[in-house]
Amino acid sequence: MGTTILSFEDRVVIETLHHEKHSLQYIADYLGFSKTTIFNEVHRLAGEYHAVKAQTDHEVKLSHRGRKTILTTNLKRLIEEKIKIQKWSIEQVAHVVRITYKTIYNWIDQGLLDINVTDLPDHGIHRKRSKETRGSFSHGRSIEDCPAEISDHNTSGHFEADTVLSGKRKGQAVATFVERKSRLTIVKRLNGRDSISIILELANQLGDNLKTLTVDYGKEFANYNLIEEQTGVPLYFTHAYSPHERGSNENRNRVLRRFIPKGQPIDEITDDELIQINWYLNSRPLTT
């Protein structure tokens, strides 16, 4: 019983013995196949088993193996643009085009898509987050004291904020703001690493639509008292090394790094490019 491939002659024998009311085990032993193989064959088609019909069904299904890929030129172009230009994940693309994400991975492995591992989020590898080295402080209002409406994501106006730097070299940075309910993302350029002026500008633009800010204990938020005094917006601080407490912001920062990799001076990003990045971030599906 080293094979499960039935020939037409085997099917004729199955039809004959089955018609004579022999058991499936008897037929299996007679032909040298497993009982499971005979059972599946007898139930290949609905109704009475016929060798000719079964053979035809087998040949039709066999002809479908290795059929042409569904990857059309337009679909290929769309997938490559979303992943390479707009920095979508494979899972997001798969959701939008209604195919399994494994299919896209297979196309990449087969060389059917002009996509490299460097085009994927984190180059396809999830890395452990390094510890903060920019300096911190330990005052302010804890996230433990925030109202329940902030954490349940059902009320709009509550933002998470952070700064993204060029790297170890001194230079410009950007501030990222993510609204917890809608995931609206705003990326603004910082002149230096002082976030106060940008938060004041954001508060002026959003007005009552900015109700709270949740941030970490990075040094750029050390003047939180001044921010709260001038904007009337309370700041809540997450626990040390707890990025999950600003999950939406952390997720968007990871995506932002695909447009501005670590080490690339933010000074080199033009205002038009920054506007385009904002558009990309807010036009992405929220599945991933």
Phi, psi and omega in degrees: 000052182272358181220156176240015181270116181268139175268171177298323178297321177298320181293326176297318178297317179300314180300316183295309183292323178294322178294329179276008174071025175285151182289161178296323179294322178297316181295320180298314180294323182296318184267344181083029176245170176284158178296325180296318179298317180292320179299312180298323181292315180298329181259019179301316180235154179289150178089195182294140182284131176229129184299319182295312180297319180295319179295319178298315179298318179299316182291323178296313181294325179295324181290339181279346180292139180069027181292165185299146180292153177275003181283098178274170179299317181293320179294319177301315180296319181296312182298315181295321180293316182296321184278316186275325184262309184270357173063033174287157171277163178299322181296322178294316179298315181300320180297319184287318183272359173065048170226166180284146181295333179295329178298317180294318177300320179296319179297323178293314180298326181276357180077017181278342178243142179277065182226132178253167180298332179291345178277348184270156178305131180056025183056029179082004182235131175272117182261151177287134182292131177282159181287153180293133181237009186269359185096151183209181177216178189225032178247186176100175184275123183287150176298339178295339182264002184285148178298155183298330183294340178285318185277341183274355175061021180257353182240132182279162176103357181257117186251150168254143185224153178197171174241146178240126186259166177290331184147207181288334180286148177290150180163192181291164175222170173236150174257137179244135179233130181231122177284127192294327184277306185271344186068018173305130184242131179236124178245123181235143180284138175254137172270097189092216182229026178262118185270354188300309184298323180292319179295321177297318178296317180296317180298323179293323181285321185271336180059231182290350179283352174252106186258319179213162173232132174249123185225175174261185182270030175298149185300336182292345178252017183296331180269042183298329180299319180293320179298312181296322182294320185274340182248337185076010181260120179287142176254136176243139186250133178283166176288156179300138178055040179232065183297337180296341179284349169235054189301317181296317181293318179298319179298315181291327177295322177297320177292319180301325180295343176285335176268327180234084182298154177301136181098339178278123180299127179293337177302333182282346180280120181284165178298320179296321178294323179293322175297319179295321178296319177301318180295315179301316182297325183268355178258001181284147171297152183266019182284333186219000000 
